[in-house]
C-alpha cells in the first residue's frame, strides 16, 4: 500500500490497516488518530509530526522510523512495539 492509498482510505473513514506493509512510507505530519496498525511493518517510516493518538500499535515494527514530534498519546494497545533505533525526539507519549 502506498501513502496515497492509505490516506485516501483513512479520509473515507477506514481505520483498520492491520498487517500493512508500509516500510519506508512518508506520513510526515499526517493525522492518523485512532488508526489500527496491528502487525504492520513501518520500518524506516517517516512519521515526524504525525498524530497517532489513540492508535492500536500491537506488534508493529517501527525500527529506524523517524517520529520526531509525533503525537503518540493515548495509545490503546502497544504490546511488542519495536522501536529499535527509532527517533522519538520531541514526541508526545
C-alpha positions in Angstrom: 0.0 0.0 0.0 1.3 3.4 -0.8 0.8 6.7 1.0 -1.9 8.0 -1.3 -4.0 4.8 -0.9 -3.6 4.8 2.9 -4.5 8.5 3.3 -7.5 8.2 0.9 -8.9 5.2 2.8 -8.3 6.9 6.1 -10.1 10.1 4.8 -13.1 7.9 3.9 -13.3 6.6 7.5 -11.3 3.4 7.4 -9.2 2.9 10.5 -8.2 -0.8 10.2 -4.8 -1.2 8.5 -3.7 -4.4 10.2 -0.7 -6.3 8.7 0.0 -3.4 6.3 3.4 -3.4 4.5 4.4 0.3 4.9 8.2 0.1 5.2 9.8 3.4 4.3 6.4 5.2 3.9 6.3 9.0 4.3 3.5 10.1 6.6 5.1 13.2 7.9 2.6 15.4 9.6 -0.4 13.1 8.8 -3.3 12.9 11.2 -3.8 9.1 11.8 -5.6 9.3 15.1 -7.4 6.1 16.1 -5.7 4.0 13.4 -5.2 0.3 13.9 -1.8 -0.8 12.6 -1.6 -4.1 14.5 1.1 -6.3 13.0 2.2 -3.8 10.4 5.7 -3.1 9.2 6.7 0.6 9.3 10.5 0.0 9.2 12.2 3.3 8.4 8.9 5.2 8.0 8.8 9.0 8.2 6.3 9.9 10.9 7.7 13.2 12.1 4.9 15.5 13.4 2.3 12.8 12.7 -0.6 12.2 15.1 -1.0 8.6 16.1 -3.0 9.4 19.2 -5.4 6.6 20.4 -3.8 4.2 17.9 -3.5 0.5 18.1 0.1 -0.5 17.6 0.4 -4.1 18.8 3.3 -6.0 17.2 4.2 -3.0 15.0 7.8 -2.7 13.6 8.8 1.0 13.8 12.6 0.3 13.9 14.6 3.1 12.3 11.4 5.2 12.0 11.6 8.9 12.3 8.9 10.0 14.8 10.3 13.5 15.8 7.5 15.5 17.4 4.9 12.8 16.7 1.8 12.6 19.0 1.7 9.1 20.5 -0.6 10.0 23.4 -3.3 7.6 24.5 -2.1 4.5 22.6 -4.9 2.0 23.0 -2.6 -1.1 22.5 1.1 -1.1 22.0 2.4 -4.6 23.1 5.5 -5.9 21.4 6.1 -2.5 19.7 9.6 -2.5 18.1 11.2 1.0 18.4 14.8 -0.1 18.0 16.8 2.8 16.5 13.6 4.9 16.1 14.0 8.7 16.6 11.4 9.8 19.1 12.9 13.2 19.9 10.2 15.6 21.0 7.4 13.0 20.7 4.4 13.3 23.0 4.0 9.9 24.7 
